[in-house]
Amino acid sequence: MFIKRDRNQVRQIRHARVRKKISGTSEMPRLCVFRSNAAIYAQVIDDSKGVTLAQASTMDEAIKKQLDELDKKGASKAVGKLVGERALKAGIEKVVFDRSGYIYTGRVASLADGAREAGLKF
């Protein structure tokens, strides 16, 4: 009997397959995205040391004030800009984009666009 996997389980399999190939280094850390129904989170991670260098989410106080007039894609772009600014402040200019198995459209693409606008290079 065929057992159908749910969407999140398929995404996690896709994410594990991609994570075998990419990892963040000190020179080029990984910009990882997690998307829930209510919020979006982004981290810049150095996998060689196991350290988070910069992070931002819609739960940050800097973005919470703007959420009333923004839709989810606009909030994602604001998170991308904020994580990009924090990464540049930490001395990071180039990152590897890890979309965590999500399709590169909508909120994930908006976050990437915001990070590019802030000055990060993928």
N, C-alpha and C positions, 0 to 999 in steps of 0.2 A: 504494500500500500504506500502510495506517495504521500509524504507529509510536507505540506507547504510551509516554508519559513516565513516569518513576518518580515516586514521591510527593514526594521532595525537590525535584525539578525543578518540579513543579506548585506546591509551597510557595514556591519562589523567585520564580516568576512572580507569584503572589499578593502576595508581599512587595513586589516592585518596583511593582506597581500601587498598593498602599497608600502606599508611600513617595513617590509622585508628589504625593500630596495632603497628607501630614503631614510636619512637620519640627519640630525642637526650637528654641526661641528662648531668649534669656537669661531672659525672664520665665517661660516655660513650656517647660522642656526635655523631651526625649523619653526615656521609660523603655523601653529596648529589651531584649528577651528572646531568648536563644538556648538551645535545648534539644537536648542530645545524648542518646544512650541511657544514658550513665553519669552525666552532670552537667547542671546548669542554670546559666546565667550571666545576670546582669542589669546593665545600665549605664544611667546617667542622662547623656544626651549633649546638649550645646549645639551644634546643627548650624551655627548662624551663625558660630561661632568654630572649630568642629571640635575641641572639647575634651570629654573625658569628665570629668564633675564628681564622680560617685560610681559605685562598682561593687561587686558582690558575686557570689560563686559558691559552689558546693559544694566548691570547692578551697581556700577560705579556711580559715585555721587556726582561726578562731572557730567555724566550723560543722563542721569535720572531726571534732571531738571528740564532737559530738552525733549523727553519722551512724549510729553503730552501733544506736541504739535508734529511729531514724526510718526510715519508708519514703520512697519518692521524693516523694510529695505532701507529706509532713511536712518533708522537706528543702527543697522548693521554697518552702514557707511561711516557713521559717527564713531562706532567702535573701531573700525579699521583705521580711521584717522588718529584716534587716541593711541592705539597700540603702535602705530607707525611713529608717532611723535615720541612715545616713551622708549621705543627701540632706538631711535636716532639719538636720544639723550643718553642712552646707555652705550653709544658708540657702534651701533649695528646699522649697516647700510644695505647689505644683501642677505636675503633669507630664502629658504626653500619653502614653498607653500604646500602645506599638508591639509587637504580639504576633508580628511577623516572619512573618506568613503562617500561623502555627499556629492551630488551632482553639481557641477560648476555652473550654477544659474541662481537667480533670485538673491537671497540673502547672503549666500557664500560669495557670489561674484561681487555683490555690493561691498562686502567687507574687504575683499581684495582690491577693489577700485579705491576705496578710502585709504588703504595702506599705501598704495602707489601714489596717491595724491599727497600724502604726508611726506613722501620721499624714499620709501623703501623700494628696493629693486628685487624682482623675483627671477 
